[in-house]
Amino acid sequence: MIKLEHVPEGLHDIMKYYGSPGSLDDKGRAHIDRKWYKENIAYFELPFTLQQSWDQRIIKGFIAHNKVGLSMVDALEEIKEYGGLGFLKRYNLDQWGGVFNPRWKKGTTEPSTHMFGIAIDYCPELGPYGEESRMPCFIVEAFERRGFINLWMHDGMHNQAAKGY
């Protein structure tokens, strides 16, 4: 099992551990620091293909912070092993929501954990933002065993490598 080495708490600790991904312009758009991106973001191959939830396009890999990507892949491997690919596909448990996304937290000027590439949205339809989660326990537990925090109360699809934020 590939566990997270450290799970920072709060924005200050997140920035200290993962670095500063970028800034906000006068129109509220996020801009990623190229040096930070080059030093911290890497490509990771998925252990099985997934469908993007918004257009059903098949994906084979993703980009994430190099301190968390292998733990994400390992959690997905456990999810695949739980019931097999046929089981995941039959019950639409192969839906990808994404990892790296340079944006701010909803309604704030604080960076989203997706801006750091340290959060994964898996099966968005089962745990949409602002709604009660219907995410199967075996999926949540696969991420939690590796140290990820699941926001099941209001964002069940979201598993992040940070707490208190």
N, C-alpha and C positions, 0 to 999 in steps of 0.2 A: 504494500500500500504506500502511495506517495502522498504524505501529509504536508500541509503548509508548514514552513519553518517558523513563521511568525504571523500572528494575526493582529495588526495594529488597531488601536482604539482611538477614535476621534480623528478629525481632519489633520491636526498637527502631526500626530504619530503616522498617519497615512502618508503625508507628504515627506516626512523624514525617512520612512522605510522604502516607499516606491518612487520618490522623486516628484518633481513638479512638472506635470504634463503640458502645461500651457497657460494661456491667458484668455481674458474676455475682452472683446473690442467694444467700441462705443454703441454698437447695434445689438449687443448681447450675444454675439456669435463666439464660439470657442475656437481658439487657434492653438494647434499643437506645436510644441517646441520640437524642431527637427532633430536636434542633438539628443534630447530626451527620448524621442521616438526610436531613433537608430540604436541607442544603447539599451533600451528596455523592452521594446515590443518585438515579438518573434512569431513565426508561423508554426502552428501545431496541427498535425494530421489527426483527424477524428478516427476512433476505433471502428466506426461504421458510418455509412452515409446518413445524413439527416436532411429534412426538408425545411427550407426557410418558411416560417409560418405565414408570412405576408404574400408570398408568390409561389410557394411550393417548389421553387428551384432546388435542385439537389446540391448539397455542399459536401466537400470532403475534408475541409480543414478550416481553421480560424486563426485570427491573430489575437494575442493576449500578452499581458506582462510576463516577462520571462521567469518571474518568481512564482507564478501561479498556474501557468499553462499545463504543465505536466500533471499537476494535481487534478485539474479539470478533466484531462484526458483519462486519467485513472478512474475518476468517479463515473465517467461515461462508460468505461469498460465494465465496471461493476453493474451499471444499469443494463447494459447489453446482456451480461451473463445471467441476470435475474430470471428472465423468461425467454431469452433468445430474440433474434431479429423479427421473426414472424409475429411473436407476441407484441413487440413494440409497435410494429407497423399496423397490426390488426386493431389496436386500441389507440392509434394516433399518438403514441408516446415517442415519436421520432421527430418532433417538431422543434426547430431551432429558432431562438429569439435573438441571439447574438451575444457578443462579448464587448469588443472594443468599439466605442462610439463616442467621439469627442462632443460632449454636450454637458449642460449643467443640470443639476437636480431640478425637478419640476418646481416652478415658481420661485426659484432662488438664483443667486449668483455664485453658488458653491458648485465645484466640479462633481459630477456624478462619478460613482465608482466605475462606471463603464468608461469614463474618460481616462482612467488609469489602466484600463484593460484588466481589472481585477474582479469583475462581476460577470456572471453568466445567467442569461435568461433562457430557461429550458421549458418547453411546452407552455407557451404564453397563454393559451386558451384555458388552461387549467388553474392558472393563478394570476389573472390580470391585475394590474395596479388598481388599488382602491376596492377590490372585491375579496370576499372570503376565498381562500385557496381550496381547490379540489385535487391538489397534487398528491399522487400516491406516496405513501410513506417510504417505500423503498427508494424512490428517487431523492427525496429530501435527505434521507439517511445516508445515501451514498456520498453526497456532498458534505454533510455534517461530519461524517467520520474522518474526513480529510481536513477539517477545520473551518470550512465555509459556514457562514451565517446565513440562514434562510429567513426571509422577511414574510413568513407565512401569514401573519395577521392582516397585511394589506398589500402584499406583492409576492405571492407564492411562487411565481416563476423565477424569482430573483435570488441567487446565491452569491454572496460576496465574501472576499478575503479581507474583511475589515469588520470591526464591531463598533457599536456606539455612534454610527454615522449613517 
